[in-house]
Amino acid sequence: MVSQTRSNPKYAEFFCGGGMVHAGLRGVWDCAFANDIDPMKCAVYGANWSRAWLVEGDIAQLSLDPLRQQIDMYWASSPCQDFSLAGQGRGLNGARSGVFSEWVRLIRAAVAEGIAPRIIAFENVVGLLTRNNGADFTAVLHTLAGLGYNVGALEIDAADFLPQSRPRLFVVGVRKGVDVSGLRGHGPAGPYHTRKIQRFVQGLARDIADHWVWWHHGVAPPRGLELAQIVDPDPDTGWLTQPQIKSLLGMMTKPSADRIKAARVSGVTQIGMLYKRGRPDGAGQVRQRAEVRFDGLAGCLRTPAGGSSRQTILFVKGRSIRARLLSSREVTLLMGLDASYQMPDRYNQAYQVAGDGVAVPIVRYLDEQLFQPILKAAQKRQVA
């Protein structure tokens, strides 16, 4: 007998932030559960989507109760600081990224009750592949395989979809027993099985490698949004003074200074993205340097722990340079959200929501390339 299917599959989103996974899946999936510990982000989530299924609080305090329903996918975008350069590479033992183990706790409980999702998806920084000489990601794979999942990963840069350079690792697992033979290859194939992933897999022990999946995936569609299109006509950030601009120019590395010169002689307005980095000065000290790019991409949006993490947009035409911080609307669009998305009134909070989020078009891409085909494969098995 063929069981009746729902109109939309359901998912649970952990560390949901402002709900960018929701933005990517809405209309195709129904959200059954969402959780975040940050009250500010939960307020943003509720303002844009709903609080009906949102649970605000520490994942370590969550019980399985709200997950005791038919849920097809668990998605987690756990804090990345301990896997990134900013976190000094503490890895899974870090206080923030260590909450991954709490997500695993809930999956394990769901497995024990026979209500585990068919799909799990986990997003983090690419540094997860190399931190602690690969031991952290190996532990992730070992854990997920032990929970009954076959797992693969894609390294995707948001630059393929949006005018923002934002490489991230996307781990996708499927419950053992779901026939995904039509979705898996015998080796790396596709643009997002990068050399970093291939090198990592070459070093996997056999017992873990047996659970690895080389997910088939296609080329991303042409990028539909360019940097010039996100420029805010009415920004909520003030223009820098000429002395402030002169100070930034004085902080530039030589390659960046050369790019400014080239932009000035181009004869047309050039849009540049400037960010600050700490660089060794050759005398054992780290000095703050300004770097600028004119390749049509913003740098990766990051949580604004300090002023250096916020990006400045430059408009260069001849000798004229105008500059200001990216506006709240601009960071919204750089994440692939609609202009109608409601960001917090406080600028740093808006930047934090964006910097901690997931690029919306990548979520849609993964749904089309993997999630929907996996669900169809699982449904065929159920019908049979």
Secondary structure, 3 states (H helix, E strand, C coil): CCCCCCCCCEEEEECCCCCHHHHHHECCEEEEEEEECCHHHHHHHHHHCCCCCEEECCHHHCCCHHHCCCCCEEEECCCCHHHCHHHCCCHHHCCCHHHHHHHHHHHHHHHHCCCCCCEEEEEECHHHHCHHHHHHHHHHHHHHHHCCEEEEEEEEEHHHCCCECCEEEEEEEEECCCCCHHHEECCCCCCCCCHHHHHHHHCCCHHHHCCECEECCCCCCCCCCCHHHHCCCCCCCCECCHHHHHHHHHCECHHHHHHHHHHHCCCCCEEEEEEEEEEECCCCCEEEEEEEECCCCECCCCCCCCHHHCCEEEEEECCEEEEEECCHHHHHHHCCCCCCCCCCCCHHHHHHHHHCCCCHHHHHHHHHHHHHHHHHHHHHHHHC
